[in-house]
C-alpha cells in the first residue's frame, strides 16, 4: 500500500502530474474489467449457440447487479481521501474497512436472493427453453462471486482514496489473466462446459478480492487500524452510498429508456443503437478515468482544508475533460470507416448509425465536462446533490425521448436527446461547482 503524497502546489503542472499518475492506471483497470465477460463469451461461444445465449442473459443480470453497487467504490474513495488529506491514515483505512464489511454484507444478501430467484430472473428476459438452463446454471454459480466483486469495488475505493491507482491496475490485469486460464482449463480440460466458465470467473474474482484484502490488512496493521466490523462505521458507509445508489439507478434508467425507444423504432435502429451505445460506453472509460482522479484529488484537498487547491484542481481537470472530449470526438469521426465494419456488415444499419454517431462525436466535449464535475462532486462527498441532479435529468430526458417515435424521429433524434441529457447534467453540475457549496472541508463532511 503506497504512502499518500503530501499536498503541495506549483501550478497547473503539479495538477497535470497528479491527474496523469492517477488517471492512466485507472483507465487500464476500467478497461480490464469488461474483458472478463469478453473472455467468457469467446470461450463459451465455442460450446454452442444456446450456451452463448444463456451466458449473455446471465452476464447482463450480473453486470447490472454489480454496477448498482458501484457506490462502494465511489463513496469509499471520497471518505478515505478526506482522511488522507487530514493526515489521519489510521482513520482512512478504518473507513475503508467499514466499506469492505458493507460490501460483504451486501454480497451475502445478493446471493440469498439470486440463488432461489435465478429461474425467475432468467425468465424475465424471455430466454428460450434451450438457453434458459444454461443461463440459470451460470447465474447461480457466478452469483457466488458477487461478494468478492463487491469487496473488489470497496477495496479499489480504499486504494484510490490513498492516491493509489496502480495496484488496482495490476490486480485487474492479474484477474483477467487468471480468468482466461481457468476458463480454458475448466471448460475444456475438465469438461465442465458453461459451469466451468462460471467457476473460473468466481475463482478469479475471489483471488482478486484476496489480494486486495492482503494489501488493505497490511496497511491497517501498519497504521494500527482495527479490522473488526464497526456497526456505526458500516451504517455511515451505507448512508453515504444511498444518494450515489439513487444517482446510479437514475442513470441506468436513462440508458434503459433510450434502448426501449430504439427498439420501438425498429430492428435496424435498435441494432445501430447497440453499436453506438457500445462505443459511447468505451469513450466513457477514458473520461471516467479523469473523474476517478478527481475523486481522489478533491477529497484529499478538502480533507486538508485547502479549498483554493480544490478549486484549482477542479478547474484544471475540467480543462482536461474538454480536451479529452475533443480528442475522442475527432477519433470517432476519423476512424469510423475502420471500426463500423467490425460491428456490422449490413449497409442499412451502417447508414442509420452514421449520423447518430456524429452526434456522439460532437457532444463528447460536453461528456468530458460532465464526467469530471461528477468526479469532483463525488470526491467532495456531495452525494445528495448528485442524486437530486440526476433525478432532474431523468425527469427532463424521459418525456423528450419517449416523444421521438411519436413525432416521427429516428435514431439520430434519439441520440440528440442523449446529448440533451448530458447537457442538463452539465448545467446542474456546473451550477453546483460555481456556487462553492461543495467546498466543505475537514476529515468528514
Secondary structure, 3 states (H helix, E strand, C coil): CCCCCCCCCCCHHHHHHHHHHHHHHHHHHHHHHHHHHHHHHHHHCCCCHHHHHHHHHHHHHHHHHHHHCCHHHHHHHHHHHHHHHCCCHHHHHHHHHHHHHHHHHHHHHHHHHHHHHHHHHHHHCCCCHHHHHHHHHHHHHHHCCHHHHHHHHHHHHHHHHCCCCHHHHHHHHHHHHHHHHHHHHHHHHCCCCHHHHHHHHHHHHHHHHHHHHHHHHHHHHHHCCCCCCCHHHHHHHHHHHHHHHHHHHHHHHHHHHHHHHHHHHCHHHHHHHHHHHHHHHHHHHHHHHHHHHHHHHHHHHHHCCCHHHHHHHHHHHHHHHHHHHHHHHHHHHHHHHHHHHHHCCCHHHHHHHHHHHHHHHHHHHHHHHHHHHHHHHHHCCCHHHHHHHHHHHHHHHHHHHHHHHHCCCCHHHHHHHHHHHHHHHHHHHHHHHHHCCCCCCCCCC
